[in-house]
Amino acid sequence: MRTTTNVQVIDAKLFPGDRESGLYGEYDADALSVASESRDRLIALGLDISCVNAGFFTGLGVPVAELPEAVRLEIGDESCALLDATLQLNGLPELVGSTRVRSKSRDENLRRMLISMVDDVRVVLICLAVHLGRLRSARDRTEEEKKSLGRLTQEVYAPLASRLGVWQLKWELEDMAFRFLQPRTYKNLASALEDKRRDRESYCSEMVQELSDLLKSRRIVGEVSGRPKHIYSIWNKMNKKGLELAQLWDLQAARILVATIDDCYAALSA
């Protein structure tokens, strides 16, 4: 039997008001987990409070009509409109994804349709964040349910994040899909990468420092960041090229942000 957790645990800064009054009632703990994950992801993406509020209640699966009036007034008309629009769109990928006949062209048409159906791109971002929250809360589901979620993620949600250029969501979605579809391969690769984590982090730091020094020496103003490549992209390269992990040298990626196109070309030729 599922337990319940009171939604009063919501961050008071995001939902100001009398949290002791039971304003939000009680919701299923799994739904609250999805809602919290969705909220945190939207905050990390730097989205506005209306979007964050809508994402939270989309994660709970609560329509605007079922929200107490005090909550509707508190989160505002913009959040309510986003919540309505997102809930109308949110189940469509699952509905279409349940069809057995799949094709790349059909998946691409679905992704285009999802984008074209909304007037506000934040609705799609909320859908992506909520789906990621569902993935993170699905560890106790059956293997078949996980594989179904993984396929839907790989075929629709991750490419949709890529089309929108939301790379952090794309990487996380791809890794979660990989984890559900090929759990043993994922676990083995994650373990091998963890063994070399310190070396990778050290190399990444040295790479960022070297590039920063190079830009400075050429009097180019820019911001350099580095990150280890995510697990799915590493496996994908191994699979396509028929290589073992030890044969890959580009396990890190660097990004340089500059202010002008001229600086961009100067950095590339540095």
Accessible surface in RSA format (square Angstrom, percent):
REM  Atomic radii and reference values for relative SASA: ProtOr
REM  Chains: A
REM  Algorithm: Lee & Richards
REM  Probe-radius: 1.40
REM  Slices: 20
REM RES _ NUM      All-atoms   Total-Side   Main-Chain    Non-polar    All polar
REM                ABS   REL    ABS   REL    ABS   REL    ABS   REL    ABS   REL
RES MET A   1   239.21 123.9 154.00 101.9  85.21 202.9 131.11 111.5 108.10 143.2
RES ARG A   2   161.36  67.8 141.91  72.3  19.45  46.3  49.14  67.2 112.22  68.0
RES THR A   3    97.90  69.6  89.23  90.5   8.67  20.7  77.48 104.1  20.41  30.9
RES THR A   4    82.59  58.7  58.24  59.0  24.35  58.0  39.66  53.3  42.93  64.9
RES THR A   5    50.24  35.7  46.68  47.3   3.56   8.5  34.09  45.8  16.15  24.4
RES ASN A   6    42.52  29.3  36.64  35.4   5.88  14.2  19.95  48.0  22.56  21.8
RES VAL A   7     0.00   0.0   0.00   0.0   0.00   0.0   0.00   0.0   0.00   0.0
RES GLN A   8    39.50  22.1  38.09  27.8   1.41   3.3  10.18  21.7  29.31  22.2
RES VAL A   9    92.91  61.1  69.62  63.0  23.29  56.1  73.62  64.0  19.29  52.3
RES ILE A  10     2.66   1.5   1.75   1.3   0.91   2.2   2.50   1.8   0.16   0.4
RES ASP A  11    67.45  47.2  57.09  56.8  10.35  24.5  19.76  46.5  47.69  47.6
RES ALA A  12    42.16  38.8  36.19  55.8   5.97  13.6  36.39  51.2   5.77  15.3
RES LYS A  13   189.09  92.2 158.09  97.0  31.00  73.8 108.60  97.7  80.49  85.7
RES LEU A  14    31.95  17.8  26.57  19.0   5.38  13.5  26.57  18.7   5.38  14.5
RES PHE A  15     2.25   1.1   1.49   0.9   0.75   2.0   1.76   1.1   0.49   1.4
RES PRO A  16    82.75  60.3  77.99  71.1   4.76  17.3  80.25  66.3   2.50  15.6
RES GLY A  17    54.80  67.6   0.00   N/A  54.80  67.6  30.02  82.4  24.78  55.5
RES ASP A  18    89.92  63.0  76.53  76.2  13.40  31.7  39.92  94.0  50.00  49.9
RES ARG A  19    79.14  33.2  75.68  38.6   3.46   8.2  17.18  23.5  61.96  37.6
RES GLU A  20   157.63  90.5 132.03  99.9  25.60  61.0  58.44 113.0  99.19  81.0
RES SER A  21    71.96  60.8  31.46  42.0  40.50  93.3  39.63  84.4  32.33  45.3
RES GLY A  22    31.10  38.3   0.00   N/A  31.10  38.3  15.70  43.1  15.40  34.5
RES LEU A  23    38.84  21.6  27.86  19.9  10.98  27.6  33.49  23.5   5.35  14.4
RES TYR A  24     5.45   2.5   2.46   1.4   2.99   7.8   3.85   2.9   1.60   2.0
RES GLY A  25    32.28  39.8   0.00   N/A  32.28  39.8  31.72  87.0   0.56   1.2
RES GLU A  26   114.77  65.9  84.73  64.1  30.04  71.5  23.55  45.6  91.22  74.5
RES TYR A  27    47.28  22.1  42.75  24.3   4.53  11.8  35.96  27.0  11.32  14.0
RES ASP A  28    44.57  31.2  36.40  36.2   8.17  19.3  24.89  58.6  19.68  19.6
RES ALA A  29    27.47  25.3  21.95  33.9   5.52  12.6  22.46  31.6   5.02  13.3
RES ASP A  30    66.81  46.8  66.08  65.8   0.73   1.7  16.03  37.7  50.77  50.6
RES ALA A  31    25.08  23.1  19.51  30.1   5.58  12.7  24.35  34.3   0.73   1.9
RES LEU A  32    11.19   6.2  11.19   8.0   0.00   0.0  11.19   7.9   0.00   0.0
RES SER A  33    47.93  40.5  39.65  52.9   8.28  19.1  26.54  56.5  21.39  30.0
RES VAL A  34    13.69   9.0  13.69  12.4   0.00   0.0  13.69  11.9   0.00   0.0
RES ALA A  35     0.00   0.0   0.00   0.0   0.00   0.0   0.00   0.0   0.00   0.0
RES SER A  36    28.60  24.2  28.60  38.2   0.00   0.0  18.82  40.1   9.78  13.7
RES GLU A  37    58.95  33.8  56.29  42.6   2.65   6.3   7.61  14.7  51.33  41.9
RES SER A  38     0.00   0.0   0.00   0.0   0.00   0.0   0.00   0.0   0.00   0.0
RES ARG A  39    31.86  13.4  31.86  16.2   0.00   0.0   0.73   1.0  31.12  18.9
RES ASP A  40    71.51  50.1  65.31  65.0   6.20  14.7  28.13  66.2  43.38  43.3
RES ARG A  41    50.24  21.1  49.06  25.0   1.18   2.8   3.02   4.1  47.22  28.6
RES LEU A  42     0.00   0.0   0.00   0.0   0.00   0.0   0.00   0.0   0.00   0.0
RES ILE A  43    78.63  44.7  68.20  50.8  10.43  25.1  69.56  50.1   9.07  24.6
RES ALA A  44    71.03  65.3  29.83  46.0  41.20  93.7  41.04  57.8  29.98  79.4
RES LEU A  45    55.21  30.7  24.89  17.8  30.32  76.2  29.27  20.6  25.93  69.8
RES GLY A  46    66.91  82.5   0.00   N/A  66.91  82.5  34.35  94.3  32.56  72.9
RES LEU A  47    42.65  23.8  28.02  20.0  14.63  36.8  29.34  20.6  13.30  35.8
RES ASP A  48    62.64  43.9  49.42  49.2  13.22  31.3  48.17 113.4  14.47  14.4
RES ILE A  49    86.22  49.1  79.72  59.4   6.49  15.7  81.09  58.4   5.12  13.9
RES SER A  50    15.16  12.8  14.80  19.8   0.36   0.8   0.39   0.8  14.77  20.7
RES CYS A  51     0.00   0.0   0.00   0.0   0.00   0.0   0.00   0.0   0.00   0.0
RES VAL A  52     2.95   1.9   2.95   2.7   0.00   0.0   2.95   2.6   0.00   0.0
RES ASN A  53     7.95   5.5   7.95   7.7   0.00   0.0   0.00   0.0   7.95   7.7
RES ALA A  54     0.00   0.0   0.00   0.0   0.00   0.0   0.00   0.0   0.00   0.0
RES GLY A  55     0.00   0.0   0.00   N/A   0.00   0.0   0.00   0.0   0.00   0.0
RES PHE A  56     0.51   0.3   0.51   0.3   0.00   0.0   0.51   0.3   0.00   0.0
RES PHE A  57     0.65   0.3   0.65   0.4   0.00   0.0   0.65   0.4   0.00   0.0
RES THR A  58     0.32   0.2   0.00   0.0   0.32   0.8   0.00   0.0   0.32   0.5
RES GLY A  59     8.66  10.7   0.00   N/A   8.66  10.7   0.00   0.0   8.66  19.4
RES LEU A  60    16.26   9.1   0.00   0.0  16.26  40.9   0.18   0.1  16.08  43.3
RES GLY A  61    43.59  53.8   0.00   N/A  43.59  53.8  19.97  54.8  23.62  52.9
RES VAL A  62    11.46   7.5  10.94   9.9   0.51   1.2  11.46  10.0   0.00   0.0
RES PRO A  63    47.66  34.7  47.66  43.4   0.00   0.0  47.66  39.3   0.00   0.0
RES VAL A  64    20.74  13.6  20.58  18.6   0.16   0.4  20.58  17.9   0.16   0.4
RES ALA A  65    93.45  85.9  59.59  92.0  33.86  77.0  68.33  96.2  25.13  66.6
RES GLU A  66   124.39  71.4  96.66  73.1  27.73  66.0  38.19  73.9  86.20  70.4
RES LEU A  67     4.69   2.6   0.85   0.6   3.84   9.7   0.97   0.7   3.72  10.0
RES PRO A  68    56.41  41.1  44.31  40.4  12.10  44.0  56.33  46.5   0.08   0.5
RES GLU A  69   113.31  65.1 106.06  80.2   7.25  17.3  28.57  55.3  84.75  69.2
RES ALA A  70    49.56  45.6  38.33  59.1  11.23  25.5  43.12  60.7   6.44  17.1
RES VAL A  71     0.66   0.4   0.66   0.6   0.00   0.0   0.66   0.6   0.00   0.0
RES ARG A  72    77.17  32.4  74.19  37.8   2.98   7.1  15.65  21.4  61.52  37.3
RES LEU A  73   135.85  75.7 112.06  80.2  23.79  59.8 115.45  81.1  20.40  54.9
RES GLU A  74    59.01  33.9  24.51  18.5  34.50  82.1  24.85  48.1  34.16  27.9
RES ILE A  75    12.18   6.9   0.72   0.5  11.46  27.6   1.77   1.3  10.41  28.2
RES GLY A  76    25.69  31.7   0.00   N/A  25.69  31.7  25.69  70.5   0.00   0.0
RES ASP A  77   130.26  91.2 120.29 119.7   9.96  23.6  38.47  90.5  91.79  91.5
RES GLU A  78    88.18  50.6  78.68  59.5   9.50  22.6  38.13  73.8  50.05  40.9
RES SER A  79     0.00   0.0   0.00   0.0   0.00   0.0   0.00   0.0   0.00   0.0
RES CYS A  80    16.27  12.3  16.07  17.9   0.20   0.5  12.40  31.4   3.88   4.2
RES ALA A  81    63.28  58.2  50.99  78.7  12.29  28.0  58.79  82.8   4.49  11.9
RES LEU A  82     7.63   4.3   6.78   4.9   0.85   2.1   7.54   5.3   0.09   0.3
RES LEU A  83     0.01   0.0   0.01   0.0   0.00   0.0   0.01   0.0   0.00   0.0
RES ASP A  84    63.52  44.5  62.57  62.3   0.96   2.3  11.62  27.3  51.91  51.8
RES ALA A  85    38.25  35.2  31.12  48.0   7.12  16.2  34.83  49.0   3.42   9.1
RES THR A  86     0.00   0.0   0.00   0.0   0.00   0.0   0.00   0.0   0.00   0.0
RES LEU A  87    49.60  27.6  31.71  22.7  17.89  45.0  32.01  22.5  17.59  47.3
RES GLN A  88   150.41  84.1 116.08  84.8  34.33  81.7  48.44 103.1 101.97  77.3
RES LEU A  89     6.98   3.9   6.45   4.6   0.53   1.3   6.85   4.8   0.13   0.4
RES ASN A  90     7.58   5.2   6.99   6.8   0.59   1.4   4.20  10.1   3.38   3.3
RES GLY A  91    42.80  52.8   0.00   N/A  42.80  52.8  35.99  98.8   6.81  15.3
RES LEU A  92    37.58  20.9  33.19  23.7   4.40  11.1  35.69  25.1   1.90   5.1
RES PRO A  93     4.12   3.0   4.12   3.8   0.00   0.0   4.12   3.4   0.00   0.0
RES GLU A  94    58.88  33.8  50.39  38.1   8.49  20.2  49.38  95.5   9.51   7.8
RES LEU A  95   126.94  70.7 117.54  84.1   9.40  23.6 123.29  86.6   3.65   9.8
RES VAL A  96    26.83  17.7  23.67  21.4   3.16   7.6  26.83  23.3   0.00   0.0
RES GLY A  97    25.46  31.4   0.00   N/A  25.46  31.4   4.97  13.6  20.50  45.9
RES SER A  98    85.33  72.1  52.13  69.6  33.20  76.5  48.40 103.1  36.92  51.7
RES THR A  99    52.41  37.3  42.58  43.2   9.83  23.4  33.93  45.6  18.48  27.9
RES ARG A 100   231.97  97.4 202.12 103.0  29.85  71.1  80.32 109.8 151.65  91.9
RES VAL A 101   110.42  72.7 105.44  95.5   4.98  12.0 110.39  95.9   0.03   0.1
RES ARG A 102    64.35  27.0  36.84  18.8  27.51  65.5  36.42  49.8  27.92  16.9
RES SER A 103    49.32  41.7  38.59  51.5  10.72  24.7  43.21  92.0   6.10   8.6
RES LYS A 104   187.25  91.4 178.55 109.6   8.71  20.7 123.24 110.9  64.01  68.2
RES SER A 105    76.85  64.9  66.06  88.2  10.79  24.8  50.81 108.2  26.04  36.5
RES ARG A 106    85.82  36.0  82.93  42.3   2.90   6.9  33.13  45.3  52.69  31.9
RES ASP A 107    12.55   8.8  12.44  12.4   0.12   0.3   1.96   4.6  10.59  10.6
RES GLU A 108    36.51  21.0  36.51  27.6   0.00   0.0  26.18  50.6  10.33   8.4
RES ASN A 109    87.70  60.5  82.41  79.6   5.29  12.7  25.08  60.4  62.62  60.5
RES LEU A 110     5.50   3.1   2.96   2.1   2.55   6.4   5.18   3.6   0.32   0.9
RES ARG A 111    27.32  11.5  27.32  13.9   0.00   0.0   0.00   0.0  27.32  16.6
RES ARG A 112   135.23  56.8 129.85  66.2   5.37  12.8  40.42  55.2  94.80  57.5
RES MET A 113    75.18  38.9  70.97  47.0   4.21  10.0  35.81  30.4  39.37  52.2
RES LEU A 114     3.68   2.1   3.68   2.6   0.00   0.0   3.68   2.6   0.00   0.0
RES ILE A 115    51.29  29.2  47.53  35.4   3.76   9.1  47.53  34.2   3.76  10.2
RES SER A 116    90.16  76.2  53.68  71.6  36.47  84.0  50.83 108.2  39.32  55.1
RES MET A 117   108.66  56.3  70.93  46.9  37.73  89.8  75.95  64.6  32.71  43.3
RES VAL A 118    26.44  17.4   8.73   7.9  17.71  42.7  12.43  10.8  14.01  38.0
RES ASP A 119   161.79 113.3 117.79 117.2  43.99 104.0  40.94  96.4 120.84 120.5
RES ASP A 120    43.00  30.1  38.43  38.3   4.57  10.8  23.25  54.7  19.75  19.7
RES VAL A 121    76.58  50.4  68.30  61.8   8.28  19.9  69.86  60.7   6.72  18.2
RES ARG A 122    42.39  17.8  42.39  21.6   0.00   0.0  17.59  24.0  24.79  15.0
RES VAL A 123     3.11   2.0   3.11   2.8   0.00   0.0   3.11   2.7   0.00   0.0
RES VAL A 124     0.86   0.6   0.86   0.8   0.00   0.0   0.86   0.8   0.00   0.0
RES LEU A 125    19.87  11.1  19.87  14.2   0.00   0.0  19.87  14.0   0.00   0.0
RES ILE A 126     0.00   0.0   0.00   0.0   0.00   0.0   0.00   0.0   0.00   0.0
RES CYS A 127     6.29   4.8   6.21   6.9   0.08   0.2   4.60  11.7   1.69   1.8
RES LEU A 128     0.00   0.0   0.00   0.0   0.00   0.0   0.00   0.0   0.00   0.0
RES ALA A 129     0.44   0.4   0.00   0.0   0.44   1.0   0.00   0.0   0.44   1.2
RES VAL A 130     0.00   0.0   0.00   0.0   0.00   0.0   0.00   0.0   0.00   0.0
RES HIS A 131     0.40   0.2   0.40   0.3   0.00   0.0   0.33   0.3   0.07   0.1
RES LEU A 132     2.36   1.3   2.36   1.7   0.00   0.0   2.36   1.7   0.00   0.0
RES GLY A 133     0.95   1.2   0.00   N/A   0.95   1.2   0.45   1.2   0.50   1.1
RES ARG A 134    62.50  26.2  60.79  31.0   1.71   4.1  17.35  23.7  45.15  27.4
RES LEU A 135     0.00   0.0   0.00   0.0   0.00   0.0   0.00   0.0   0.00   0.0
RES ARG A 136    67.67  28.4  58.86  30.0   8.80  21.0   7.64  10.4  60.03  36.4
RES SER A 137    40.10  33.9   8.28  11.1  31.81  73.3  16.41  34.9  23.69  33.2
RES ALA A 138     0.27   0.2   0.00   0.0   0.27   0.6   0.27   0.4   0.00   0.0
RES ARG A 139   114.28  48.0 102.69  52.3  11.59  27.6  57.05  78.0  57.23  34.7
RES ASP A 140   149.39 104.6 114.53 114.0  34.87  82.5  41.45  97.6 107.94 107.6
RES ARG A 141   108.76  45.7  95.82  48.8  12.95  30.8  22.73  31.1  86.04  52.1
RES THR A 142    83.29  59.2  74.57  75.6   8.73  20.8  80.08 107.6   3.22   4.9
RES GLU A 143    97.35  55.9  93.71  70.9   3.64   8.7  61.63 119.2  35.71  29.2
RES GLU A 144   112.06  64.3 108.51  82.1   3.55   8.4  61.32 118.6  50.74  41.4
RES GLU A 145    81.17  46.6  76.75  58.1   4.42  10.5  28.47  55.1  52.70  43.0
RES LYS A 146    32.58  15.9  32.58  20.0   0.00   0.0   4.15   3.7  28.42  30.3
RES LYS A 147    66.54  32.5  66.54  40.8   0.00   0.0  50.15  45.1  16.38  17.5
RES SER A 148    57.09  48.2  54.46  72.7   2.63   6.1  15.64  33.3  41.45  58.1
RES LEU A 149    18.78  10.5  17.55  12.6   1.22   3.1  18.64  13.1   0.13   0.4
RES GLY A 150     0.00   0.0   0.00   N/A   0.00   0.0   0.00   0.0   0.00   0.0
RES ARG A 151    99.19  41.6  98.99  50.5   0.19   0.5  42.75  58.4  56.43  34.2
RES LEU A 152    15.38   8.6  13.04   9.3   2.34   5.9  14.79  10.4   0.59   1.6
RES THR A 153     0.00   0.0   0.00   0.0   0.00   0.0   0.00   0.0   0.00   0.0
RES GLN A 154    74.68  41.8  65.61  47.9   9.08  21.6  23.18  49.3  51.51  39.1
RES GLU A 155    49.03  28.1  42.98  32.5   6.04  14.4  20.28  39.2  28.74  23.5
RES VAL A 156     0.00   0.0   0.00   0.0   0.00   0.0   0.00   0.0   0.00   0.0
RES TYR A 157     1.26   0.6   1.26   0.7   0.00   0.0   0.85   0.6   0.40   0.5
RES ALA A 158     3.47   3.2   3.06   4.7   0.41   0.9   3.47   4.9   0.00   0.0
RES PRO A 159    36.66  26.7  28.43  25.9   8.22  29.9  33.90  28.0   2.76  17.1
RES LEU A 160     2.39   1.3   2.39   1.7   0.00   0.0   2.39   1.7   0.00   0.0
RES ALA A 161     0.00   0.0   0.00   0.0   0.00   0.0   0.00   0.0   0.00   0.0
RES SER A 162    34.97  29.6  28.60  38.2   6.37  14.7   6.85  14.6  28.12  39.4
RES ARG A 163   117.60  49.4  79.74  40.6  37.86  90.1  28.56  39.0  89.04  54.0
RES LEU A 164    48.06  26.8  18.66  13.4  29.40  73.9  22.61  15.9  25.45  68.5
RES GLY A 165    32.39  39.9   0.00   N/A  32.39  39.9  14.84  40.7  17.55  39.3
RES VAL A 166    24.76  16.3  20.49  18.6   4.27  10.3  24.76  21.5   0.00   0.0
RES TRP A 167   123.22  49.4 119.98  58.1   3.24   7.6  96.47  51.4  26.75  43.4
RES GLN A 168    86.17  48.2  82.74  60.5   3.43   8.2  31.54  67.1  54.62  41.4
RES LEU A 169     0.00   0.0   0.00   0.0   0.00   0.0   0.00   0.0   0.00   0.0
RES LYS A 170    40.08  19.6  40.08  24.6   0.00   0.0  16.54  14.9  23.54  25.1
RES TRP A 171    51.10  20.5  50.87  24.6   0.23   0.5  41.91  22.3   9.19  14.9
RES GLU A 172    20.48  11.8  16.43  12.4   4.06   9.7  18.66  36.1   1.82   1.5
RES LEU A 173     0.00   0.0   0.00   0.0   0.00   0.0   0.00   0.0   0.00   0.0
RES GLU A 174    26.90  15.4  24.62  18.6   2.27   5.4   7.32  14.2  19.57  16.0
RES ASP A 175    25.20  17.6  24.79  24.7   0.40   1.0   8.66  20.4  16.54  16.5
RES MET A 176    10.64   5.5  10.64   7.0   0.00   0.0   1.80   1.5   8.84  11.7
RES ALA A 177     0.73   0.7   0.73   1.1   0.00   0.0   0.73   1.0   0.00   0.0
RES PHE A 178     2.06   1.0   1.46   0.9   0.60   1.6   2.06   1.2   0.00   0.0
RES ARG A 179    85.81  36.0  84.02  42.8   1.79   4.3   8.38  11.5  77.42  46.9
RES PHE A 180     9.16   4.6   6.65   4.1   2.52   6.5   8.03   4.9   1.14   3.3
RES LEU A 181    33.73  18.8  23.88  17.1   9.85  24.8  23.88  16.8   9.85  26.5
RES GLN A 182    68.27  38.2  62.86  45.9   5.41  12.9  24.60  52.4  43.68  33.1
RES PRO A 183    62.79  45.8  58.65  53.5   4.15  15.1  59.53  49.1   3.26  20.3
RES ARG A 184   194.75  81.8 188.04  95.9   6.71  16.0  69.71  95.3 125.04  75.8
RES THR A 185    50.20  35.7  46.43  47.1   3.77   9.0  23.22  31.2  26.98  40.8
RES TYR A 186    32.99  15.4  32.99  18.8   0.00   0.0  11.40   8.6  21.59  26.6
RES LYS A 187   152.48  74.4 150.00  92.0   2.48   5.9  94.12  84.7  58.36  62.2
RES ASN A 188    93.58  64.5  84.74  81.9   8.84  21.3  28.12  67.7  65.46  63.3
RES LEU A 189    12.66   7.0   8.78   6.3   3.88   9.7  12.07   8.5   0.58   1.6
RES ALA A 190    28.43  26.1  23.13  35.7   5.30  12.1  23.99  33.8   4.44  11.8
RES SER A 191    62.14  52.5  54.56  72.8   7.57  17.4  28.90  61.5  33.24  46.6
RES ALA A 192    35.28  32.4  28.96  44.7   6.32  14.4  33.96  47.8   1.32   3.5
RES LEU A 193     7.23   4.0   6.98   5.0   0.26   0.6   7.13   5.0   0.11   0.3
RES GLU A 194    97.11  55.8  86.83  65.7  10.28  24.5  45.79  88.6  51.32  41.9
RES ASP A 195   120.51  84.4  83.10  82.7  37.41  88.5  28.61  67.3  91.90  91.7
RES LYS A 196    85.98  41.9  85.27  52.3   0.71   1.7  59.83  53.9  26.15  27.9
RES ARG A 197    98.70  41.4  98.66  50.3   0.04   0.1  33.08  45.2  65.61  39.8
RES ARG A 198   190.95  80.2 185.23  94.4   5.72  13.6  65.41  89.4 125.54  76.1
RES ASP A 199   104.87  73.5  98.09  97.6   6.77  16.0  28.30  66.6  76.57  76.4
RES ARG A 200    27.56  11.6  25.46  13.0   2.10   5.0  10.26  14.0  17.30  10.5
RES GLU A 201    77.40  44.4  74.17  56.1   3.23   7.7  31.88  61.7  45.52  37.2
RES SER A 202    58.07  49.1  49.03  65.4   9.03  20.8  33.38  71.1  24.68  34.6
RES TYR A 203   121.14  56.6 118.97  67.7   2.17   5.7  75.78  56.9  45.37  55.9
RES CYS A 204    10.83   8.2  10.75  12.0   0.08   0.2   4.46  11.3   6.37   6.9
RES SER A 205    73.93  62.5  62.61  83.6  11.31  26.1  37.73  80.3  36.20  50.7
RES GLU A 206   108.30  62.2 101.24  76.6   7.05  16.8  44.78  86.6  63.51  51.9
RES MET A 207    38.01  19.7  31.86  21.1   6.15  14.6  18.67  15.9  19.34  25.6
RES VAL A 208    34.69  22.8  34.69  31.4   0.00   0.0  34.69  30.1   0.00   0.0
RES GLN A 209   104.12  58.2 103.20  75.4   0.92   2.2  41.78  88.9  62.35  47.3
RES GLU A 210   126.12  72.4 120.02  90.8   6.11  14.5  42.11  81.4  84.02  68.6
RES LEU A 211    46.37  25.8  45.92  32.9   0.45   1.1  45.92  32.3   0.45   1.2
RES SER A 212    40.53  34.2  33.83  45.2   6.69  15.4  25.38  54.0  15.15  21.2
RES ASP A 213    74.28  52.0  68.98  68.7   5.30  12.5  28.29  66.6  45.99  45.9
RES LEU A 214    60.88  33.9  56.72  40.6   4.15  10.4  60.58  42.5   0.30   0.8
RES LEU A 215     7.04   3.9   7.04   5.0   0.00   0.0   7.04   4.9   0.00   0.0
RES LYS A 216   166.53  81.2 152.39  93.5  14.13  33.7 100.40  90.4  66.13  70.4
RES SER A 217    80.87  68.3  42.75  57.1  38.12  87.8  51.40 109.5  29.47  41.3
RES ARG A 218   129.44  54.3 107.10  54.6  22.34  53.2  35.43  48.4  94.01  57.0
RES ARG A 219   224.40  94.2 192.86  98.3  31.54  75.1  72.47  99.0 151.94  92.1
RES ILE A 220    15.63   8.9   8.09   6.0   7.54  18.2   9.22   6.6   6.41  17.4
RES VAL A 221   127.19  83.7 119.99 108.6   7.20  17.4 124.54 108.2   2.65   7.2
RES GLY A 222    34.32  42.3   0.00   N/A  34.32  42.3   5.75  15.8  28.57  64.0
RES GLU A 223   109.56  62.9 104.48  79.0   5.07  12.1  40.12  77.6  69.44  56.7
RES VAL A 224    21.04  13.8   0.96   0.9  20.08  48.4   0.96   0.8  20.08  54.5
RES SER A 225    42.08  35.6  37.87  50.5   4.21   9.7  34.76  74.0   7.32  10.3
RES GLY A 226    30.98  38.2   0.00   N/A  30.98  38.2   2.60   7.1  28.37  63.5
RES ARG A 227    75.33  31.6  74.61  38.0   0.71   1.7  43.33  59.2  32.00  19.4
RES PRO A 228    58.92  42.9  50.31  45.9   8.61  31.3  50.31  41.5   8.61  53.5
RES LYS A 229    50.07  24.4  46.19  28.3   3.88   9.2  25.16  22.7  24.91  26.5
RES HIS A 230    24.99  13.7  17.01  11.8   7.97  20.4  24.52  25.3   0.47   0.5
RES ILE A 231    26.97  15.3  26.97  20.1   0.00   0.0  26.97  19.4   0.00   0.0
RES TYR A 232    38.33  17.9  38.33  21.8   0.00   0.0  12.98   9.8  25.35  31.2
RES SER A 233    33.99  28.7  25.01  33.4   8.99  20.7  27.71  59.0   6.28   8.8
RES ILE A 234     3.53   2.0   1.14   0.8   2.40   5.8   3.53   2.5   0.00   0.0
RES TRP A 235    45.81  18.4  45.81  22.2   0.00   0.0  33.63  17.9  12.17  19.8
RES ASN A 236    38.38  26.5  38.38  37.1   0.00   0.0   1.19   2.9  37.19  35.9
RES LYS A 237    57.51  28.1  52.18  32.0   5.33  12.7  40.00  36.0  17.51  18.7
RES MET A 238    32.26  16.7  29.95  19.8   2.31   5.5  30.23  25.7   2.03   2.7
RES ASN A 239    94.84  65.4  69.15  66.8  25.69  61.8   8.56  20.6  86.28  83.4
RES LYS A 240   158.70  77.4 119.53  73.3  39.18  93.3  79.09  71.2  79.61  84.8
RES LYS A 241   133.11  64.9 104.99  64.4  28.12  66.9  67.75  61.0  65.36  69.6
RES GLY A 242    67.62  83.4   0.00   N/A  67.62  83.4  37.11 101.8  30.51  68.3
RES LEU A 243    52.25  29.1  45.15  32.3   7.10  17.9  45.51  32.0   6.74  18.1
RES GLU A 244   119.37  68.5 119.37  90.3   0.00   0.0  42.59  82.4  76.78  62.7
RES LEU A 245    20.29  11.3  17.61  12.6   2.67   6.7  17.61  12.4   2.67   7.2
RES ALA A 246    76.34  70.2  55.07  85.0  21.27  48.4  57.71  81.3  18.63  49.4
RES GLN A 247    96.35  53.9  81.15  59.3  15.20  36.2  32.22  68.6  64.13  48.6
RES LEU A 248    14.46   8.1   5.50   3.9   8.96  22.5   6.29   4.4   8.17  22.0
RES TRP A 249   220.28  88.4 199.85  96.7  20.43  48.0 180.76  96.4  39.52  64.1
RES ASP A 250    62.21  43.6  53.50  53.2   8.72  20.6  39.76  93.6  22.45  22.4
RES LEU A 251    16.41   9.1  16.41  11.7   0.00   0.0  16.41  11.5   0.00   0.0
RES GLN A 252    22.34  12.5  11.17   8.2  11.17  26.6   1.76   3.7  20.58  15.6
RES ALA A 253    23.31  21.4  16.88  26.0   6.43  14.6  22.99  32.4   0.32   0.8
RES ALA A 254    47.76  43.9  12.00  18.5  35.76  81.3  13.54  19.1  34.22  90.6
RES ARG A 255   141.52  59.4 137.36  70.0   4.16   9.9  54.54  74.5  86.97  52.7
RES ILE A 256    57.21  32.6  32.73  24.4  24.47  59.0  32.73  23.6  24.47  66.4
RES LEU A 257    89.29  49.7  84.77  60.6   4.52  11.4  86.19  60.5   3.10   8.3
RES VAL A 258    41.28  27.2   9.81   8.9  31.47  75.8  14.23  12.4  27.05  73.4
RES ALA A 259    94.06  86.5  51.47  79.4  42.59  96.9  62.42  87.9  31.64  83.8
RES THR A 260    73.02  51.9  62.68  63.5  10.34  24.6  69.06  92.8   3.97   6.0
RES ILE A 261   132.03  75.1 126.71  94.4   5.33  12.8 128.19  92.3   3.84  10.4
RES ASP A 262   114.30  80.1 106.95 106.5   7.35  17.4  30.54  71.9  83.76  83.5
RES ASP A 263    39.06  27.4  39.06  38.9   0.00   0.0   0.00   0.0  39.06  39.0
RES CYS A 264    54.99  41.6  53.57  59.8   1.42   3.3   7.51  19.0  47.48  51.2
RES TYR A 265   145.31  67.8 141.62  80.6   3.68   9.6  94.01  70.6  51.30  63.2
RES ALA A 266    39.46  36.3  30.07  46.4   9.39  21.4  36.27  51.1   3.20   8.5
RES ALA A 267    16.74  15.4   5.67   8.8  11.07  25.2   5.84   8.2  10.90  28.9
RES LEU A 268   137.60  76.6 105.22  75.3  32.38  81.4 108.87  76.5  28.73  77.3
RES SER A 269    92.22  77.9  58.42  78.0  33.80  77.9  51.15 108.9  41.07  57.5
RES ALA A 270    36.11  33.2   0.90   1.4  35.22  80.1   8.15  11.5  27.96  74.1
END  Absolute sums over single chains surface
CHAIN  1 A    15376.8      12629.7       2747.1       8201.8       7175.1
END  Absolute sums over all chains
TOTAL         15376.8      12629.7       2747.1       8201.8       7175.1
